[in-house]
Amino acid sequence: MELLTPGTGLLIWQIIIFGLLFILLRVLAWKPIMQSLRIREDSIQDALDSAENAKLEMTKLHSDNQKLLEEARVERDAILKQARHVSDVLMEEAKAEASKQTEKMITDARLAINIEKKAAMAEVKTQVAALSLQITEKLLRKNLESDKAQKSLIEEFVKDINLN
Amino acid sequence: MAAKQANNTFTKVFRAFLVMLLFTGFGYNSVLASSSEEEGFNASEVILHHVMDDHVWHFVDGHYGTLHLPIILYSEAKGFDIFSSSNFYDEDHNLKPYKGYVLEHGHITLENNPDAFVLDLSITKTVFMLMITAVVVLLIFIAVARKYKTNTGKAPTGIQSFFEPIIVFVRDEVAKPNIGDKKYEKFMPFLLSLFFFILFGNILGLLPGAANLTGNIAVTTVLALFTFVITNINGNKHYWKHIFWTPGVPLPLKFIIVPVEILGVFTKPFALLIRLFVAITAGHIVMLALICLAFIFQSYAVGVGSTIIVLFISLIELLVAAIQAYVFTMFSALYIGMATEEHH
C-alpha cells in the first residue's frame, strides 16, 4: 500500500461498492428524483403557458367585446336615425294631410255657407217680395178706399205720363 | 418558505461543519501527541501514515483508541482467510506473524514465501470509509427520493430542498451543456452518483479521524475507470473514426496523430484520477504539515497559530471538496459528450 500505487484489494472493493452504489442510487434515487423534477418542471411550464394563453384570450375577448359594443352603438345610432326620419316623414305627411283636410273642410263649409246664403237670400227676397206685395196691396187697398183718392192717383199718373 | 427552510438546513449543516472543523485540529493533535513523545519526531511519516490506507483505524492513543479492521486474504497456497488485524499485534503493539502471514509496511505476505501473490481483500481503513460514504450517500438520497414521492406536486421541503438545487445544478450546468439536451438524461444517474460520491467522500474525509477516501489513488482510479468505460461504450461511429482515422489530416500526419489520439483515450481518465487524488491528498498533507509544525517546534504558540491556520485551510478544503467533485463530474460529462456528439 504505497501512496502512488493503487492497492488491488481497494480497487476491487471500490469497483464493487461504487458499482453497487451507482445501481442502487439509479433505481432508488435518481430515477424517481429526475422523473419528479421533470414532471414538476413540465407542470410549471404548462401553468405558465396556460396563463399566457388565458391572458391572450382575455385580451382577444376584450377587443371582441369592444368591437361588439362599437357595432351595437353604430347599429343603435342607425336605428335611431332611421326612426327619427320615419317619424319626421310621418309627421310631415300627417301635417300635410291634416292641412289638406282642413282646407277641404273649410272650402266645403264656405261652399255650403254660400249655397245656404244664396238660398236664404233667395228666400228672403221671395219673402220680402211677398211681404211687399201684401203691404202694397194693403196700402193700395186702404189708399184707394175712396173714389177721390182713386181719381187723384189716376190724375197723378196721367200727369207723370204727360210730363214724359 | 421553502427557500427559507433550505437556508435553515444549509445554516445548520454549515454550523455542524464549523464545529467539526474546530475539532479537526484537536483530533490531529491528539493523534500526533504520542509520536512527539518518542524520540525524533518524523513529520513525513506521520503525514503519509494518515493519507495512506491501513489495516487498523487509529483514532486516539490507548487501548480503545484503535479499531482493528478485519483482514480478508486469498492466496493460492492457503485459500481464503478472514481474521481480525489485531492478531498481527502483540501486547506491546509490535507486529507479529499470524497464521503464516506477515504484515509489513501495510503489505501482507506469506511468512515462508514472501514472493507469492497474496490477494488482500481486507476491509481496510479506506474500504471502511468507502462503505460509510456509500451508505451515507445512499441513505440521504433514498430519503430525498422518498420526499419527492410523498411531496408530489408540492414545493420541495427539508432535505429535498437542500439537495434539489445541487441536483438541478449537475443537470443544467454539467450534463446539459456538455452532453447535449437530447442525450444527457441517459448519463444523469452516473454523473449524479459520481458527483455526490466524490462530494461526500471529500467532505467526510475532512472530518477528524476520518480516512482519506477520495485522496486514495485506487479510489480515483476506479472512478476514472467508470468514466472511461462509459465514455467508450457509448462512443459513436464518429468518435472512433476520429481516433483511428482522424479526418481532415494529411496522410503522413495521420501516423503521428492517430497514436496521439489513441493515447488521448487513456490520458483523459488518467488526468481525472490524478487530479482528484492530488487535490485531496495535497489538502490533507498541507493541513497535517501545519499541525506537525507544533510538534517540530515543540511550542504551544506555534500549536495555537497552526490550529488557526488549519481552520482556514479546512474551509478552503471544503471549497476544494465541492470544486473537485464538480470538476471530476464536469470533465466526465465533457468526455461523454465528446464521444456521443452528433456531427452534421
Interface residues (C-beta under 8 A of the other chain):
Chain A: M1 E2 L3 L4 T5 P6 G7 T8 G9 L10 L11 I12 W13 Q14 I15 I17 F18 G19 L20 L21 F22 L24 L25 R26 L28 A29 W30 K31 P32 I33 M34 S36 L37 I39 R40 S43
Chain B: L48 V51 M52 D53 D54 I72 H105 G106 H107 L119 D120 L121 S122 I123 T124 T126 V127 L130 M131 A134 V137 L138 F141 I142 V144 A145 Y148 K149 T152 G153 E164 I167 V168 R171 E185 M188 P189 F190 L192 S193 F196 F197 N216 I217 A218 V219 T221 V222 L223 L225 F226 T281
